[in-house]
Amino acid sequence: MAGPSRAPLGMEGFGKLTGVSRETLDRLAKYVELLNSWTRRINLVGRDTLGDVWRRHILDSAQLFPLIPRGARKLVDLGSGAGLPGLVLAIMGVPEVHLIESDGRKAIFLREALRVTGAYAVLHAQRIDRVPAFAADVIAARALAPLPELLEISERFLGPRTICLFLKGQRVEEELTEAAKAWHIRPHRQPSLTDSSGCILRLEAIARDPCAGPIRRPCS
């Protein structure tokens, strides 16, 4: 998280950090302009974060991009909200992003953001458990739920090689311990570029423990 003495990150600073093209930077700038405008009317992101929007939201989402496996095409963004991280990743070049957002006002914003930025993504304006199941290459989420719950709602999108990229905070070890009661996972932790107390949690080899379910039960 940006400390009080850290200067806000601007568009050009973001460009230098990430090396994105000018075209991508311009599309992200259109998204930022829309995000600033709409947040004055509906609760998309915290208004106190808009002073450092390029760090707190754009870089926070964009830092997932290098962790996406080469050749991955289909990414699911659970509880997309304002399009973070999914819409940012779509603008950066992920071929097929699925934005899942049940809040009607946020879904309207996402449709407008897709139109303004020219990004390609599939918008599912419904609850996660109402979206037809399919296997994704990558599942991403930001500030949505504790890890055990994230894995439960991710299950309908898990395939044999699916990885999960979850932005997590200080309780990540506690959440991993709890998740291990019902899931076999291979976790990797990477420091966040935007939050000194947070990390990016990359999960591989994800499978439900056959002795466990949504409610733990004896294995017989």
C-alpha positions as CSV (number, residue, x, y, z in Angstrom):
1,M,0.0,0.0,0.0
2,A,1.3,3.4,-0.8
3,G,2.7,5.2,2.3
4,P,2.2,8.8,3.1
5,S,5.6,9.9,1.7
6,R,5.2,8.0,-1.6
7,A,4.3,10.1,-4.6
8,P,1.4,8.9,-6.6
9,L,2.2,6.7,-9.6
10,G,1.2,8.4,-12.9
11,M,0.4,7.0,-16.3
12,E,4.0,7.4,-17.6
13,G,5.4,5.9,-14.5
14,F,3.2,2.9,-14.9
15,G,4.3,2.6,-18.5
16,K,8.0,2.6,-17.5
17,L,7.4,-0.1,-14.8
18,T,5.4,-2.4,-17.0
19,G,6.8,-1.7,-20.5
20,V,3.3,-1.8,-22.1
21,S,2.8,-0.2,-25.5
22,R,1.5,3.3,-26.0
23,E,-1.7,1.9,-27.4
24,T,-2.3,-0.2,-24.3
25,L,-1.4,2.8,-22.1
26,D,-3.9,5.0,-23.9
27,R,-6.6,2.4,-23.5
28,L,-5.8,2.0,-19.8
29,A,-6.0,5.8,-19.5
30,K,-9.5,5.8,-21.0
31,Y,-10.5,3.2,-18.4
32,V,-9.0,5.3,-15.5
33,E,-10.9,8.3,-16.7
34,L,-14.1,6.4,-16.8
35,L,-13.4,4.8,-13.4
36,N,-12.8,8.2,-11.8
37,S,-16.0,9.6,-13.3
38,W,-18.3,6.7,-12.3
39,T,-16.9,6.3,-8.8
40,R,-18.4,9.7,-8.0
41,R,-21.8,8.1,-8.6
42,I,-21.5,4.5,-7.6
43,N,-19.3,2.6,-5.2
44,L,-16.8,1.0,-7.7
45,V,-13.6,1.6,-5.7
46,G,-12.8,3.5,-2.5
47,R,-12.7,7.2,-3.3
48,D,-9.6,7.7,-1.1
49,T,-7.7,5.4,-3.5
50,L,-8.3,7.5,-6.6
51,G,-5.4,9.9,-5.8
52,D,-3.1,7.0,-6.6
53,V,-5.3,5.0,-9.0
54,W,-2.5,3.9,-11.3
55,R,-0.7,2.2,-8.4
56,R,-3.6,1.1,-6.2
57,H,-5.7,-0.4,-9.0
58,I,-4.1,-0.5,-12.4
59,L,-0.6,-1.7,-11.3
60,D,-2.2,-3.9,-8.7
61,S,-4.1,-5.7,-11.4
62,A,-1.4,-5.6,-14.1
63,Q,1.2,-7.3,-11.9
64,L,-0.7,-10.6,-12.5
65,F,0.0,-10.4,-16.3
66,P,3.6,-11.8,-16.2
67,L,2.4,-14.7,-14.0
68,I,-0.1,-15.9,-16.7
69,P,1.4,-19.0,-18.4
70,R,2.4,-18.6,-22.0
71,G,-0.3,-20.0,-24.2
72,A,-3.1,-19.4,-21.7
73,R,-6.2,-18.0,-23.4
74,K,-9.2,-18.2,-21.1
75,L,-9.2,-16.2,-17.8
76,V,-12.1,-16.0,-15.3
77,D,-12.3,-12.9,-13.1
78,L,-14.5,-13.8,-10.1
79,G,-16.5,-10.9,-8.7
80,S,-15.0,-8.5,-11.2
81,G,-16.5,-5.4,-9.7
82,A,-15.0,-2.4,-11.5
83,G,-13.1,-4.8,-13.8
84,L,-10.1,-5.3,-11.5
85,P,-8.1,-7.3,-12.4
86,G,-10.0,-8.8,-15.4
87,L,-10.6,-5.8,-17.5
88,V,-7.0,-4.5,-17.0
89,L,-5.7,-7.9,-18.1
90,A,-8.0,-7.9,-21.1
91,I,-6.6,-4.5,-22.2
92,M,-3.1,-5.9,-21.7
93,G,-3.8,-8.7,-24.1
94,V,-5.3,-11.8,-22.4
95,P,-7.3,-13.2,-25.3
96,E,-10.5,-14.4,-23.6
97,V,-11.4,-12.8,-20.3
98,H,-14.7,-13.7,-18.6
99,L,-15.9,-10.9,-16.2
100,I,-18.4,-12.2,-13.6
101,E,-20.3,-9.5,-11.8
102,S,-23.8,-9.9,-10.3
103,D,-24.3,-6.2,-9.3
104,G,-26.4,-4.6,-11.9
105,R,-24.8,-1.1,-11.7
106,K,-21.3,-2.5,-11.8
107,A,-22.2,-4.6,-14.8
108,I,-23.5,-1.5,-16.6
109,F,-20.1,0.2,-15.9
110,L,-18.3,-2.8,-17.2
111,R,-20.2,-2.8,-20.5
112,E,-19.4,0.9,-20.9
113,A,-15.7,0.3,-20.0
114,L,-15.5,-2.4,-22.6
115,R,-17.0,-0.1,-25.2
116,V,-14.8,2.9,-24.4
117,T,-11.5,0.9,-24.2
118,G,-12.3,-1.5,-27.1
119,A,-11.2,-4.4,-24.9
120,Y,-12.6,-7.8,-25.6
121,A,-14.2,-9.7,-22.7
122,V,-17.3,-11.8,-22.0
123,L,-19.5,-10.2,-19.4
124,H,-21.5,-12.5,-17.2
125,A,-23.9,-10.2,-15.3
126,Q,-25.0,-12.9,-12.8
127,R,-24.0,-14.8,-9.7
128,I,-20.9,-16.9,-10.0
129,D,-22.9,-20.1,-9.2
130,R,-25.3,-19.3,-12.1
131,V,-22.6,-19.2,-14.8
132,P,-22.4,-22.4,-16.7
133,A,-19.3,-24.4,-15.8
134,F,-16.3,-24.5,-18.1
135,A,-12.6,-25.0,-17.7
136,A,-10.4,-21.9,-17.5
137,D,-6.7,-21.6,-17.9
138,V,-6.5,-19.0,-15.2
139,I,-8.8,-17.9,-12.4
140,A,-8.2,-14.5,-10.8
141,A,-9.8,-12.6,-7.9
142,R,-9.1,-9.5,-6.0
143,A,-10.5,-8.7,-2.5
144,L,-13.4,-11.1,-3.0
145,A,-13.4,-13.7,-0.2
146,P,-11.2,-15.8,2.0
147,L,-9.3,-18.6,0.2
148,P,-11.4,-21.5,1.3
149,E,-14.5,-19.8,-0.1
150,L,-12.6,-18.7,-3.3
151,L,-11.7,-22.3,-4.0
152,E,-15.3,-23.4,-3.5
153,I,-16.6,-20.9,-6.0
154,S,-13.7,-21.5,-8.4
155,E,-14.4,-25.3,-8.6
156,R,-16.8,-25.0,-11.5
157,F,-14.0,-23.4,-13.6
158,L,-11.2,-25.8,-12.7
159,G,-9.5,-27.9,-15.3
160,P,-6.5,-30.2,-15.0
161,R,-4.0,-27.4,-15.6
162,T,-5.9,-24.4,-14.2
163,I,-3.9,-22.0,-12.1
164,C,-5.3,-19.4,-9.7
165,L,-3.9,-16.0,-9.1
166,F,-5.4,-14.4,-6.0
167,L,-4.3,-11.0,-4.5
168,K,-4.1,-11.6,-0.8
169,G,-3.3,-9.7,2.4
170,Q,-1.8,-10.3,5.8
171,R,-3.9,-13.4,6.6
172,V,-2.7,-15.4,3.7
173,E,-1.0,-18.1,5.8
174,E,-4.1,-18.5,8.0
175,E,-6.2,-18.9,4.9
176,L,-3.9,-21.4,3.4
177,T,-4.0,-23.5,6.6
178,E,-7.8,-23.4,6.5
179,A,-8.0,-24.2,2.8
180,A,-5.7,-27.3,3.3
181,K,-8.5,-28.9,5.3
182,A,-10.5,-29.5,2.1
183,W,-8.1,-29.0,-0.8
184,H,-4.8,-30.2,-2.2
185,I,-3.0,-27.2,-3.6
186,R,0.6,-26.2,-4.5
187,P,0.9,-22.6,-3.4
188,H,3.5,-20.0,-4.5
189,R,3.7,-16.6,-2.9
190,Q,5.1,-13.5,-4.6
191,P,5.4,-10.1,-3.0
192,S,2.9,-7.6,-4.2
193,L,4.3,-4.6,-6.0
194,T,1.6,-2.3,-4.5
195,D,1.1,-3.5,-1.0
196,S,4.1,-4.3,1.3
197,S,1.9,-6.4,3.5
198,G,0.3,-8.3,0.7
199,C,1.2,-11.0,-1.8
200,I,0.1,-12.7,-5.0
201,L,-0.9,-16.2,-4.3
202,R,-0.4,-18.5,-7.3
203,L,-2.0,-21.9,-6.9
204,E,-1.3,-25.0,-9.0
205,A,-2.3,-28.7,-8.9
206,I,-5.6,-27.8,-7.3
207,A,-7.9,-30.7,-6.3
208,R,-10.5,-31.2,-3.7
209,D,-9.6,-33.6,-0.9
210,P,-11.7,-36.7,-1.5
211,C,-12.2,-37.0,2.2
212,A,-13.6,-33.5,2.5
213,G,-16.4,-31.4,1.0
214,P,-18.0,-28.0,1.6
215,I,-18.7,-29.5,5.1
216,R,-16.0,-31.8,6.5
217,R,-17.0,-35.4,6.8
218,P,-15.1,-38.6,7.9
219,C,-13.5,-40.6,5.1
220,S,-14.7,-44.1,5.1
